Amino acid sequence: RLLTRCVRAAGMTTAGRLEPRLSITGSLDSPRVDGDVVVTDGELRLADPRVIVSDLSVRTVLTGTTARITELTGSANGGAVTGGGTVEYASDQGLQAQLSTGIRGMAVEYPEGLRSELDADLNFTFRAPPATSSDAASGKLSGTVTVLRGAYREPMAVMTQLLATLRAQQLAPDAESSPFLDALALDIRVITDEDILVDNNYGRLQPGADLRLVGTAQTPGMSGRAELREGGQLFVGRNVYAVDSGTIDFSNPAAIEPVVNVQATTRAGGEDIEVTITGPAESPSVALRSTSAPELGQAEVASLLL
């Protein structure tokens, strides 16, 4: 567990077998390290979201001040992982890292209740200045995540609680922040290959999405749009509403704040009724009107639905 202390700040734990084969030459003031380091049976665990990288095999070649990852394979939540990259260090330059990874068929549950299978191609860069510099460390995680398939079947109360939890985390005191996560910028595109199935007490829907995760790992934001396919259903009270159109927009780069705009229709009391749901997902507004009896006011239309 040699690396655990280094990555604990990011909520990770590590394990595995480390086999160094090194040659150290030069003076005590300026040593040179050559050789290679092999990690076998490696494991990395991330608590939230729950990710377990197992059977990790890494070979790193050291040449002076550069470490080059020539082989990286493993399994992440059942999906295949490959990768590589370089890490360079000099006392007057600090540390610079460039890593890339590809993931295929990884199972994940995030947010809570959304179970999906995904592919990912991610790039990680990080720079830590030398000790004599006043500059802050900086990093970036970028790339594309493709959701191959997914399903959300939890009650709507769970989603409401999730949104409230995200808001509370974003408003939490800075004292709880991690310097590493705060320095890690995000620029990750998230797209759906197949529409996600939502089947719960709120409705039966199939949204597709093209989103971008931005901000920092400490305070993520989201931009982009998810669209509800025509033909979905909403369950409200004793009525079933057919979805005509619907969007969920994200436009706050400093937070994850979904804004909904959904039009649906139903029939009640012998009248055709149209409902429009707009506004923040936590507290949307609802407008009602009857397309078959436009003279009816909202209160009268609402009475037909009871």
Disulfide bonds with the S-S distance in Angstrom:
none
